[in-house]
């Protein structure tokens, strides 16, 4: 199932310490991503802020349901290597926002699959 077909999105925004984004991205890629790919699956995407609040890293993960979100989050949180990422990133993340948003059914839009 592709990410667009999953109706629940975990929308996370991490605010990163000033001038620490390159270090954070390295730590996230090396220590978090192997765990996240194993426990959460493939992400919808990753973004950094360009206009608006600066030093923000956004990541989006898609889920089939709240139960799916909870099960995969438990798997991530209980992974034996996850505490190493948390420790390595603690001084880099100054704030975290987590939102769960659900897909809105708009018949006028039809399928949100990319058009070719």
C-alpha positions as CSV (number, residue, x, y, z in Angstrom):
1,X,0.0,0.0,0.0
2,X,1.4,3.4,-0.9
3,X,1.6,6.2,1.7
4,X,-1.1,8.3,0.0
5,X,-3.6,5.4,0.5
6,X,-3.0,5.4,4.3
7,X,-5.5,7.8,5.9
8,X,-3.5,8.7,9.0
9,X,-0.3,10.8,8.9
10,X,2.1,11.4,11.7
11,X,3.4,14.9,11.1
12,X,6.5,15.7,13.2
13,X,8.4,18.9,13.4
14,X,11.7,19.1,15.3
15,X,13.2,22.4,15.9
16,X,17.0,22.0,15.7
17,X,19.6,24.1,17.6
18,X,21.0,27.0,15.7
19,X,23.7,26.0,13.1
20,X,23.3,22.3,14.2
21,X,21.1,21.0,11.3
22,X,24.0,19.3,9.5
23,X,25.0,17.5,12.7
24,X,21.3,16.5,13.4
25,X,20.8,15.2,9.8
26,X,23.9,13.0,10.2
27,X,22.8,11.6,13.6
28,X,19.3,11.1,12.4
29,X,20.4,9.3,9.2
30,X,23.0,7.1,10.9
31,X,21.3,6.2,14.1
32,X,17.5,6.7,13.7
33,X,16.8,5.8,10.1
34,X,17.8,2.1,10.3
35,X,15.5,1.7,13.3
36,X,12.7,3.8,11.8
37,X,12.8,1.9,8.5
38,X,12.6,-1.4,10.4
39,X,9.8,-0.4,12.8
40,X,7.8,2.3,11.0
41,X,8.4,1.4,7.3
42,X,9.1,3.9,4.6
43,X,8.3,7.5,5.3
44,X,6.1,9.8,3.2
45,X,9.0,12.3,3.2
46,X,11.5,14.6,5.0
47,X,11.7,18.4,4.7
48,X,13.6,21.3,6.2
49,X,12.2,24.7,6.6
50,X,12.9,27.3,3.9
51,X,10.5,30.2,4.7
52,X,8.8,30.7,8.1
53,X,10.2,29.3,11.3
54,X,13.8,28.3,10.7
55,X,15.9,25.3,11.7
56,X,12.9,22.9,11.5
57,X,13.1,19.3,10.3
58,X,9.7,17.8,9.2
59,X,9.1,14.1,8.7
60,X,5.9,12.4,7.7
61,X,4.9,8.8,8.3
62,X,1.7,7.1,7.0
63,X,-0.5,4.7,8.9
64,X,-3.6,2.6,8.2
65,X,-5.2,3.4,11.6
66,X,-4.6,4.6,15.1
67,X,-3.9,1.0,16.1
68,X,-1.3,0.7,13.4
69,X,0.3,3.9,14.6
70,X,0.4,2.8,18.2
71,X,1.8,-0.7,17.3
72,X,4.6,0.7,15.1
73,X,5.4,3.4,17.7
74,X,5.7,0.8,20.4
75,X,8.1,-1.2,18.2
76,X,10.2,1.9,17.6
77,X,10.3,3.0,21.2
78,X,11.2,-0.5,22.4
79,X,13.9,-1.1,19.8
80,X,17.2,-1.8,21.7
81,X,19.1,0.7,19.6
82,X,16.6,3.6,19.9
83,X,18.1,5.0,23.2
84,X,21.4,5.6,21.5
85,X,19.7,7.9,18.9
86,X,17.8,9.7,21.7
87,X,21.0,10.3,23.6
88,X,23.0,11.4,20.5
89,X,20.2,13.8,19.4
90,X,19.2,15.3,22.8
91,X,21.4,18.3,22.6
92,X,20.4,19.0,19.0
93,X,16.6,19.1,19.3
94,X,15.2,22.1,21.1
95,X,11.5,21.4,20.5
96,X,9.2,18.7,19.1
97,X,5.7,18.9,17.7
98,X,3.8,15.7,16.8
99,X,0.5,15.8,15.0
100,X,-1.7,13.0,13.8
101,X,-3.7,14.2,10.8
102,X,-6.2,12.3,8.8
103,X,-7.0,12.3,5.1
104,X,-9.9,14.5,4.0
105,X,-12.2,13.1,1.4
106,X,-12.8,15.8,-1.3
107,X,-14.6,14.3,-4.3
108,X,-13.7,17.2,-6.5
109,X,-10.0,16.3,-6.2
110,X,-10.4,12.6,-6.9
111,X,-7.3,10.4,-6.6
112,X,-4.3,12.1,-5.1
113,X,-2.0,9.7,-6.9
114,X,0.5,11.5,-9.1
115,X,-0.8,12.1,-12.7
116,X,1.4,11.1,-15.6
